[in-house]
Amino acid sequence: MTPEEALRHAYAQDIARLPEDIQGMFDANAMAAAHAAGKKHSSVDAFRYYRQVGHPEYQPKDDQERELQDQMLKGYAGKGWTPEQLNGRTPESYELSPGGQYLDQLDSRNRLYESFDPKDPKADQGWFGMPGASAWAGSSQDSQKAGYAKLYADQIGRTHAYLPGTGPGTWMPGVPEGGFREILNPENFVGSFTTKMGGVLSDGASLLGTALLRGTDPTAAAGDAAVRSQAADFNRTNPALAADRGWRENDALIQQGRDAHANSEGMTAGDTFRGAIGNRFLPESWNGQVPYAQPVINAGMSFANGMLDGTGVVGAHKAIPTAVRGAATQVAKTGIPGVARFARSTAKDITGHLAKHPTYLGRQAAYNLDEAADVTNLVELGAELINGDQRSNSQWGADQKTEEAGRQQAVKQLENLNGQIVRPQTSVTRAGNWLSKIWQ
């Protein structure tokens, strides 16, 4: 697809979603030609309103907008799987539900439109006003547009939430596109492993420590951890629902579950230290922290708790860098300047890394050394050293009471919501369950 062809396809798809009496106001061919050329076009500007209203996340301002939104989302049942859509079968890992496919294609079109919109020159500046990534890439706008069009074309009609060029129908296994948050998604091996293990060790330890420090019932920690482990299924790409209540309620239920899962976490490493040691034994003027050393203490506590769920152990497995290398290789083929160059470099570096560290223990040692020398980690530590936690002990205590009330409310909410989703058992989740039993 050329850039203009990609835009023409996208506009035609979205115009078809409009009520029939409005469709005649827009011409996909004229809009695509103007947008691809970077020219002003009144229809392109007017159409942004309908794109906004026609997205499920938009909150209608009145009954008229609500009716328009319902017409534009006709056939959309929500991002989750409904019982009728599943019809008794088990979805594959990262398989998009019909609503998930609809939303995936809708968001893909919106990304295409936005990539062709005029850019503020300052938006791509790096640190201290230096040129940003696309400037260093030295590529023309035409080649960038061609890359965006190819990326859009590669995603048309896809059925699984994988990076372009991976998954069913390709030579490479599917690589999830959710980034770091996939560690909480039971649809993948690591996510299944850590969420099941989290309910046994890491989450349980965190919630037990929180209960002891907050003076709440410590015997409830194991039960709360089990509730959170079950609720991890809300973090699936498209959770399977026990009942269909209409797309608005279906999407609201999934968002409520995800929010409650996030809000039910135990105390952070820094707050745990303040509750156990800082506020009790350190001078009041220190605000519950050891000057200069606190970021290192927090990092050590987070690492120790994280090791309980086996994340570090799994991360050193050869399959992880191999998957990342494969994903980088595929991203390099998109042709998007800058991005493709970085991806090629990443794939090359990982190949060298695997050759240099052929054993599991070697990769784990290299991983630890890299983390210790990581500039971004040093920057984050520096920020903590400069800013720190400026709250007084009394203010910290008041904040903790508020957070604890929210945490308990979130757990209760999860207890009520967990019965409203089902938990498909794929080979991936079964493997995670099996490993969690061994790890115990």
C-alpha positions in Angstrom: 0.0 0.0 0.0 1.1 3.5 -0.8 0.5 6.1 1.9 -2.5 7.5 0.0 -3.9 4.0 -0.5 -3.6 3.3 3.3 -5.4 6.5 4.2 -8.1 5.8 1.6 -8.7 2.4 3.0 -8.8 3.7 6.6 -11.2 6.6 5.7 -13.5 4.3 3.8 -13.7 1.9 6.8 -14.6 4.7 9.2 -17.0 6.5 6.9 -18.9 3.2 6.5 -19.5 3.3 10.3 -21.4 6.5 10.1 -25.2 6.8 9.8 -26.2 6.7 6.1 -27.4 10.3 6.1 -24.0 11.5 7.2 -21.8 9.3 5.0 -22.4 11.4 1.9 -20.7 14.4 3.6 -17.3 12.7 3.2 -15.2 11.5 0.3 -12.5 9.0 1.2 -10.5 9.6 -2.0 -10.3 13.4 -1.6 -9.6 13.2 2.1 -6.8 10.6 1.7 -5.2 12.6 -1.1 -5.1 15.8 0.9 -4.0 14.1 4.1 -1.2 12.2 2.4 0.1 15.4 0.8 -0.1 17.3 4.1 -2.7 19.7 2.8 -5.6 21.3 4.7 -9.0 19.8 3.9 -12.2 20.8 5.7 -13.6 17.2 5.6 -10.5 15.8 7.3 -10.8 18.3 10.1 -14.6 17.8 10.5 -14.1 14.0 10.5 -12.0 14.1 13.6 -15.2 14.7 15.6 -16.8 11.5 14.4 -13.6 9.6 15.0 -13.6 10.8 18.6 -17.3 10.0 19.2 -17.0 6.6 17.5 -14.4 5.3 19.9 -15.7 3.1 22.8 -13.6 5.1 25.4 -15.3 8.4 24.5 -17.9 9.5 27.0 -20.9 11.0 25.2 -21.9 14.5 26.4 -25.6 14.1 25.7 -28.2 11.7 24.4 -27.5 12.8 20.8 -23.9 11.8 21.0 -24.8 8.6 22.8 -27.1 7.7 20.0 -24.4 8.5 17.4 -21.9 6.5 19.2 -24.3 3.5 19.4 -24.8 3.7 15.6 -21.1 3.9 14.9 -20.3 0.9 17.2 -23.1 -1.3 15.9 -22.0 -4.9 16.2 -19.3 -4.1 18.8 -19.9 -6.2 22.0 -17.0 -5.0 24.0 -13.3 -5.9 24.1 -13.9 -9.1 26.1 -15.1 -12.5 24.9 -18.8 -13.1 25.4 -20.2 -16.6 26.1 -21.9 -16.6 22.7 -18.7 -15.7 20.9 -16.8 -18.5 22.6 -19.5 -21.0 22.2 -17.7 -23.4 24.6 -14.3 -23.3 22.9 -11.1 -22.0 24.4 -9.5 -19.0 22.8 -5.8 -19.2 21.8 -3.3 -17.1 23.7 -3.5 -13.5 22.5 -6.4 -14.3 20.1 -8.5 -11.2 19.7 -12.2 -11.4 20.5 -14.5 -10.0 17.8 -14.7 -6.8 19.9 -10.9 -6.9 20.3 -10.5 -7.2 16.6 -12.8 -4.3 16.0 -11.0 -2.1 18.5 -7.6 -3.2 17.2 -8.4 -2.1 13.7 -10.0 1.1 14.9 -6.9 2.0 16.9 -4.7 1.1 14.0 -6.6 3.5 11.7 -6.3 6.3 14.3 -2.6 5.7 14.6 -2.3 6.0 10.8 -4.2 9.3 10.8 -2.1 10.7 13.6 1.2 9.7 12.0 0.3 11.8 8.9 -0.8 14.8 10.9 1.6 17.8 10.9 4.2 17.6 13.6 5.5 20.3 15.9 9.2 20.6 15.2 9.9 20.9 18.9 8.0 17.7 19.6 10.9 15.6 18.3 13.7 17.4 20.2 15.9 15.4 22.6 17.6 16.5 25.7 18.6 20.2 25.9 17.0 20.9 22.5 19.1 18.5 20.6 17.6 16.7 17.5 15.4 13.8 18.3 15.3 10.2 16.9 13.8 10.9 13.5 16.3 13.7 12.9 19.2 11.5 13.7 17.8 8.8 11.4 18.3 11.3 8.5 15.3 10.0 6.6 12.8 11.8 4.4 9.2 12.4 5.3 8.2 10.3 2.2 10.1 7.2 3.5 8.6 7.7 7.0 5.1 7.8 5.5 5.8 4.7 3.4 6.9 2.9 6.6 3.7 3.9 8.5 1.6 2.7 5.5 3.3 -0.6 5.5 2.8 -1.1 9.2 -0.9 -0.3 8.8 -1.2 -2.7 5.9 0.5 -5.5 7.9 -2.1 -5.2 10.7 -5.2 -5.2 8.6 -7.4 -8.2 9.5 -5.1 -9.7 12.1 -6.6 -12.1 14.6 -4.0 -12.1 17.3 -2.3 -9.3 19.4 1.2 -10.0 18.3 3.9 -7.8 17.0 3.7 -7.4 13.2 5.4 -10.3 11.4 5.0 -12.8 14.3 2.3 -15.3 15.3 0.0 -17.5 13.2 0.7 -17.7 9.5 4.4 -16.6 9.9 7.6 -18.5 10.5 8.0 -16.9 14.0 6.1 -17.6 17.1 3.9 -14.8 18.3 5.6 -12.1 20.4 3.2 -10.1 22.6 3.1 -6.3 21.9 2.2 -5.2 25.4 5.7 -4.6 26.7 6.5 -4.8 30.4 2.8 -5.1 31.5 2.8 -8.6 29.9 4.5 -9.9 33.0 1.0 -9.7 34.6 -0.8 -11.3 31.7 -1.6 -15.0 32.2 -1.7 -15.5 28.4 2.0 -15.8 28.1 4.4 -18.2 29.8 6.1 -15.7 32.1 2.9 -13.9 33.0 1.1 -17.1 33.9 4.1 -18.2 35.9 4.5 -15.0 37.9 0.8 -14.4 38.6 0.3 -17.9 39.9 3.5 -17.7 41.9 2.7 -14.2 43.0 -0.3 -15.6 44.8 1.9 -18.1 46.6 5.1 -16.2 47.5 5.8 -12.8 46.2 2.3 -11.3 46.5 1.7 -13.1 49.8 4.9 -11.9 51.3 4.2 -8.3 50.2 0.6 -8.3 51.5 1.6 -10.0 54.8 4.3 -7.4 55.4 1.7 -4.7 54.6 -0.8 -6.2 57.1 1.8 -6.4 59.9 2.9 -2.8 59.4 -0.6 -1.4 58.9 -2.0 -3.3 61.9 -4.6 -5.1 59.8 -5.4 -8.8 59.9 -2.3 -10.7 58.8 -4.2 -14.0 58.4 -6.1 -12.4 55.5 -2.9 -11.9 53.4 -2.9 -15.4 51.9 -6.6 -15.1 50.9 -6.1 -11.6 49.5 -3.1 -12.9 47.5 -5.3 -15.7 46.1 -7.9 -13.2 45.1 -5.3 -11.1 43.3 -3.9 -14.2 41.6 -7.4 -15.0 40.2 -8.0 -11.4 39.2 -4.8 -11.4 37.1 -7.1 -12.8 34.4 -8.5 -9.3 34.0 -5.1 -8.4 32.5 -5.6 -10.7 29.5 -5.7 -9.0 26.2 -9.4 -9.9 25.9 -10.8 -11.4 29.1 -13.5 -14.0 28.8 -16.8 -12.8 30.4 -19.3 -15.0 32.2 -22.2 -13.0 30.8 -22.9 -10.4 28.1 -24.4 -7.2 29.5 -23.8 -5.0 26.5 -20.6 -3.4 25.4 -20.6 -0.5 27.8 -21.0 -2.6 30.9 -18.7 -5.3 29.5 -15.9 -2.8 29.0 -16.6 -1.1 32.3 -16.3 -4.5 34.1 -12.9 -5.2 32.6 -11.6 -1.8 33.4 -12.9 -2.1 37.0 -11.1 -5.4 37.4 -7.8 -4.1 36.0 -8.0 -1.0 38.2 -8.8 -3.0 41.3 -6.0 -5.4 40.7 -3.5 -2.6 40.4 -4.9 -0.8 43.5 -4.8 -4.0 45.7 -1.0 -4.3 45.6 0.9 -4.2 48.8 3.1 -1.4 50.0 6.0 -0.2 47.9 9.6 -1.0 49.0 10.1 2.6 50.2 6.9 2.6 52.3 7.7 -0.8 53.7 11.1 0.5 54.9 9.5 3.6 56.4 6.9 1.6 58.2 9.3 -1.0 59.6 12.4 1.0 60.3 12.4 4.6 59.0 9.7 6.2 61.0 10.5 4.2 64.1 14.3 4.4 64.5 15.5 7.3 62.3 15.5 11.0 63.3 12.2 12.8 62.5 14.1 15.2 60.2 15.1 12.4 58.0 11.5 11.7 56.8 11.9 8.0 57.4 14.8 7.6 55.0 18.5 7.0 55.2 20.1 10.0 53.4 21.7 9.0 50.0 21.5 5.3 50.6 17.7 5.0 50.5 17.3 4.4 46.8 19.8 1.5 47.0 17.9 0.1 49.9 14.6 0.3 48.1 16.0 -1.3 45.0 17.4 -4.2 47.1 14.1 -4.8 48.8 12.3 -4.8 45.5 14.8 -7.2 44.0 14.5 -9.6 46.9 10.7 -9.6 46.8 10.7 -10.0 43.0 13.0 -13.1 43.2 10.3 -14.9 45.2 8.1 -15.1 42.0 10.9 -16.4 39.9 11.0 -13.5 37.4 14.7 -13.1 37.5 15.2 -16.9 37.1 12.9 -17.1 34.1 14.3 -13.9 32.5 17.8 -15.5 32.2 16.4 -18.4 30.1 17.6 -18.5 26.5 14.1 -18.3 25.2 13.7 -14.7 26.4 16.6 -13.0 24.5 15.8 -15.3 21.5 12.2 -14.1 21.4 13.3 -10.5 21.7 15.8 -11.0 18.9 13.1 -12.4 16.7 10.8 -9.6 17.4 13.5 -7.0 16.7 14.3 -8.7 13.4 10.6 -8.5 12.4 10.3 -4.8 13.5 13.4 -4.0 11.4 11.5 -5.2 8.3 8.8 -2.6 8.8 11.1 -0.1 7.1 10.2 2.8 9.5 13.4 4.8 9.6 15.1 5.1 13.0 12.9 2.4 14.5 14.1 -0.2 11.9 17.7 0.9 12.4 17.4 0.5 16.2 15.7 -2.9 15.8 18.5 -4.2 13.5 21.1 -3.1 16.0 19.2 -4.8 18.8 19.0 -8.1 17.0 22.7 -8.0 16.2 23.6 -7.2 19.9 21.4 -10.1 21.2 23.1 -12.5 18.7 26.4 -11.5 20.1 25.2 -11.8 23.7 24.0 -15.4 23.2 27.3 -16.3 21.6 29.3 -14.8 24.4 27.1 -16.3 27.2 26.0 -19.7 26.0 25.1 -21.0 29.5 22.2 -20.1 31.8 24.4 -19.0 34.7 26.5 -16.9 32.4 23.5 -15.0 31.1 22.2 -14.5 34.6 25.5 -13.1 35.7 25.7 -10.8 32.7 22.2 -9.7 33.3 23.0 -8.6 36.9 26.2 -6.8 35.8 24.2 -5.0 33.1 21.6 -3.9 35.6 24.3 -2.6 37.9 25.8 -0.5 35.2 22.6 0.6 33.4 22.7 4.3 32.9 18.9 4.6 33.1 19.0 2.9 36.5 21.6 5.4 37.7 19.4 8.3 36.4 16.4 6.9 38.3 18.5 6.5 41.5 19.8 10.0 41.1 16.3 11.4 40.8 15.4 9.6 44.1 18.5 11.0 45.7 17.6 14.5 44.7 13.9 14.4 45.3 13.4 11.6 47.9 10.2 11.3 49.9 9.5 14.8 51.3 6.6 13.8 53.4 6.8 14.1 57.2 6.2 11.0 59.3 2.7 12.2 60.2 1.8 13.0 56.6 3.2 9.6 55.5 1.0 7.9 58.2 -2.1 9.7 57.0 -1.4 8.8 53.4 -0.9 5.2 54.4 -4.3 5.1 56.1 -5.9 6.4 52.9 -4.0 3.9 50.7 -4.8 1.0 53.1 -8.5 1.8 52.9 -8.3 1.9 49.1 -6.3 -1.4 49.1 -9.0 -3.2 51.2 -11.8 -1.8 49.1 -10.0 -3.0 45.9 -9.6 -6.5 47.3 -13.3 -6.6 48.2 -14.2 -5.3 44.7 -12.1 -8.1 43.2 -13.9 -10.7 45.3 -17.2 -9.5 43.8 -15.8 -9.2 40.2 -13.8 -12.5 40.0 -17.0 -14.5 39.4 -17.9 -12.5 36.4 -15.0 -13.7 34.2 -13.9 -17.2 33.2 -10.4 -18.5 33.0 -9.6 -20.4 29.8 -6.9 -23.0 30.3 -4.5 -23.0 27.4 -1.2 -24.9 27.1 0.6 -21.7 28.3 -1.5 -21.2 31.4 -1.4 -24.9 32.2 2.4 -24.8 32.0 2.5 -21.8 34.4 0.2 -23.7 36.8 2.4 -26.8 36.7 5.6 -24.8 37.3 4.0 -22.9 40.1 3.3 -26.2 41.9 6.9 -27.3 41.4 8.2 -24.0 42.6 6.3 -24.4 45.9 
